[in-house]
Amino acid sequence: MSIEHNEEKQLFFSEIDGETAYLSYQKIDDETLDYVSTYVPDELRGHGLAGRLARTALDYADAHNYGVRPSCSFVAKFMDKHPEYAALRR
């Protein structure tokens, strides 16, 4: 299962069996990304896909020197459970 990044649409996404799971974001400024929403269709739930989307998005922010505003409650909880991402929180 691969996760792709569409910078133009501001999405990290994965397409599986015709279904799309995604994490959407907004670029607030040159230093901060707001991770707005995570969505996984019912058919794809229970396989850790939301966590993989969050990890990929957070790793992207870290690699590109962005801070993260976790407006999405899933991303906020994920960051709380994974202290290695604490320094990204804005």
C-alpha positions in Angstrom: 0.0 0.0 0.0 1.6 3.3 -1.1 0.8 6.7 0.1 1.2 9.6 -2.4 1.3 13.3 -2.0 -0.5 15.7 -4.2 0.9 19.1 -3.3 -1.5 21.0 -5.7 -4.6 19.5 -4.0 -2.9 19.5 -0.6 -3.5 15.8 0.1 -1.7 12.7 1.2 -3.7 9.8 -0.2 -3.9 6.1 -0.9 -6.1 4.4 -3.4 -7.1 0.8 -2.7 -9.7 -1.3 -4.5 -11.2 1.9 -6.0 -11.5 3.6 -2.6 -9.5 6.6 -1.5 -8.2 7.4 2.0 -6.7 10.8 2.5 -5.3 13.4 4.9 -5.9 16.9 3.7 -4.0 20.0 4.8 -3.7 23.7 4.2 -0.5 25.6 4.0 -0.9 28.5 6.5 2.4 30.2 5.7 6.0 29.3 4.7 6.6 27.6 8.1 3.3 25.9 9.0 0.9 23.3 7.6 -2.6 22.8 9.1 -3.5 19.1 9.0 -7.3 19.6 8.6 -8.9 16.2 8.1 -8.2 12.5 7.8 -10.7 10.2 6.1 -10.7 6.4 5.6 -13.7 4.7 3.9 -15.4 2.1 5.9 -14.1 -0.7 3.6 -10.5 0.3 4.4 -10.8 0.8 8.2 -9.1 -1.4 10.7 -5.8 -1.8 8.8 -3.8 1.2 10.3 -4.2 3.3 7.1 -5.0 6.5 9.0 -1.9 6.1 11.1 0.2 5.6 8.0 -1.3 8.7 6.4 -0.5 10.7 9.6 3.0 9.4 9.9 3.7 10.1 6.2 2.3 13.7 6.5 4.3 14.4 9.7 7.5 13.0 8.2 6.9 15.2 5.2 6.5 18.3 7.5 9.7 17.4 9.4 11.7 16.8 6.2 10.6 20.2 4.8 11.0 22.2 8.0 7.3 22.9 8.5 5.5 23.1 11.8 2.1 21.4 12.1 -1.2 22.7 13.4 -3.2 19.5 14.0 -6.7 20.7 13.5 -7.7 17.1 12.7 -8.4 15.3 16.0 -6.9 12.1 14.7 -3.6 13.8 13.9 -3.6 15.6 17.2 -4.1 12.2 19.0 -1.5 10.6 16.8 1.0 13.3 17.8 0.2 12.8 21.5 0.9 9.1 21.2 4.1 9.6 19.3 6.3 12.1 21.1 8.9 12.0 18.3 6.6 14.5 16.5 6.0 16.9 19.5 8.5 19.5 18.2 6.4 19.9 15.1 3.3 21.0 16.9 2.4 24.7 16.5 
